Amino acid sequence: MTYGYIRVSTDKQTVENQRFEITNYALNKNIIIDRWISEQISGTIAPDKRNLGKLIKCVKPGDSIICSELSRLGRSMFMIMSILNDLMENNVEVHTVKEGYRLGQDLQSKVLAFAFSISAEIERTLIAERTAEALKRCKAEGVALGRPKGRKNNKYKLSEHEEELRRMLNEGYKKIDIINYFSISSATLYSYMRRNGIKY
């Protein structure tokens, strides 16, 4: 059985781009997608809290999973490697459209998977470092960062995501998972919930 797996992090992203890429890949390889699995959730959330975790549990030896790129599986090197290891041990192939990988049991597959995941981890670290350096430089140059002093904040970080927040709470997500998903502090979450009368 072949599964097409799609993950987007925010509501600003669309599943259609990934579906288009996977569909074209499958057509070129004469592969039939038997079932689609899609979700809108951060890759930092543990697999067992996502639809991906359910997929990993239900696949059988000989099955295949096609995704647009390995980073769709997770946002850290260790998470990606753990997922790939579980799938490879169960003799499940992973195809990636953008990298053109077909990861299975062979050593080359494991080396490629490791190389990609570690490079992705390094890239994210470098981006974070460059952002921090840019902010530090702006501050040193006297550029005012953030909201002007004395101005009230009429729009909060979670304002655009209240519906999704309520859905996650109703579905029983832990608060730590919600905090990681939206990249916010616990104080921000609790303050927003209290301000808007959201109960857990």
N, C-alpha and C positions, 0 to 999 in steps of 0.2 A: 504494500500500500504506500502511496506517495502523498505526503502532506505539504501544503504550501503554508509557510508560517510568516505572518506579518505582525510587526509591532511598531507602534508610533508612541512617542513620549508625550505629546501634547495635542490638544484639539486643533492646533494650528497646522499640524501635519496631516497628511491625507494617506489613507491606506491604498488609494488607487494607483499611486506611482509604484509602490512595491508590488502590488498585484499585477500591474502591467509588465514590470521587469521579469517577475517569476513566470508569468504566462508565456512571454516570448521565449524565455530560456527553455521552458518545457517543450514548446513547439519545435524549437531548433534541435532538441535532443530526443524528439519523439517520445516524450514522457507525458503520461496522463496524470493530472492532479486529481486524486480521489477525494480529497477533503481539504478545506481551507480553515486555518486557525488564525484568528486575528484578535488583537487586543490593544487598548490604549492605556499604557502604563509605563512607568519609568523602568529602564533596564537595571536600576540599582536595587529594585525590589527582588527579593529571593525568588528563584524559579518556582518553588512550591506554593508561592502566593499568587502565581500567575497562571494563565491558561497554558503556558509553556510547560509548567510542571505536570499538568494533567496529561499533556501530549507525551512527555517523556515516559510517564508511567504506562501509557496505553500502547506505545509502539512495540513492534515485535521484530525479531531478527529478520533481516531482509527488507525491512521498510526503509523509506527514504524521507528526509525532510529537506525542503528547498526554501531558502530565505534569501533576501536581497544581499545581505552581507553578514559576516560573523558578529558584528557589533549589535545586530538585532537580537542576539541571544542574551547579551549581558553587557554591562558597562565597565567591568573590571577584568583584568587578566585571569585572576583566580576563578571568577565565576564562569567565564567562557571555557576555561580549561576543564573545570569540574563537569560542566554540561557535556562537553565533547567527549570526555572520558567515559561518562555514563552511557552515552549513545554508542560509542565505539565498542565498549565492552559488551553491549547488547547487539552488536553487529548491525547497527543502524547507520546508514550513510547520511552525510550532511553535504548538500550542494549549496554553494554560494554563487550568486549571479555575478556580482561585481568583481570578486576576486577570481572567479572561475575555478574554485576548488571543488573537489569531489573527495571528501574526507571519509575514509573507512578504517580498515584494520592495519593497513601497511604503514611502515615507519615514516615514509615520506609524508603521508597525510598528517601524522602526529607532529612532525617537525614543522610543517607549514602552519598548522593550527597554532602551535606555540609561538612561532615567529610573528604571525599576524597579531595575536592577542597581546604580546608584549610590546609590539610597536604601537598598537592602539593605546595601550596604557601610557606609554612614554609621551605620545602625542597629546593626550588629555592633560598630563602633568605639565608639559611645556606651555600649553594654552593657558592653564591656570596661572603659571608663573609669569607669563607675558602680561596677562591681565593685571596681576598684582603690581608688576613693575610699572605699567602704564599709569595706574592709579597713584602710585607713589610719586612718579615724576610730575603728574598733574598737581598733586598736593604741594610738592616742592616749588612748583612754578606759580603757586598762588591761585590756581584754578579752584573755584568753589565746587565742591562735590555734594551731590544729594540735594534735598529740598532746602530752599532758602530759609534761613532762621526766622521763626515766628509764623511761617505759613502753615496752616493746618493741612493735614493729609486727608483729602476727600475720597481718595481711592486707595484701597488696600491691596496687598499682593494677592490675596485669595478672592478678591471681589469677582474676578472673571471666571473663577473656578468653583463658585459656591455649589452649583448643581452637582458637579463631579465630586466635591467634598462630601456632600450629603449622601450621594450614592455609595461612596466608599465606606462611610460610617454605617449605613444601613446594611451593607454587605458584610460587616464585621471586621473590616480591616483594623489592624492595631494602629494606635496613634503614632508609634515610631515609624511604621511603614508609610503612613500618610506624610509625616514630617520629611522623610527621605524622598518621597515621590515629588513633593512640591519644592524641595530644597529650602525649607524654612526652619526656624527654630521652634522649640516647643512653646515658647512664650507667644510667638506670633500666632500659632494655631489656637492656643487656649484663649488668647485675647480676642481673636476673630470670632470664635465660637460663642464666647460670652457676649460679645457686642451684638451678635446677630441672633441670639437666642437659640443656638444650635446645641442640642443635648446629645450626649453619647450614651 
